[in-house]
């Protein structure tokens, strides 16, 4: 994963359940937050939406 990629964000990122929506990756905060089911977890600052109504938050994402 790299800055600018659009990814699906989940409220339960490890099991990828409860989709929160698609977001754009802005900045990697922790590139090695553990390995779950053989996949690397990373902590990112992400942006939901575009323009003045966008929201920037921090989320954990599993690498594909």
Secondary structure, 3 states (H helix, E strand, C coil): CCCCCEEEEEEECCCCEEEEEEEEEEEEEECCCCEECCEEEEEEEEEECCHHHCEEEEEEEECC
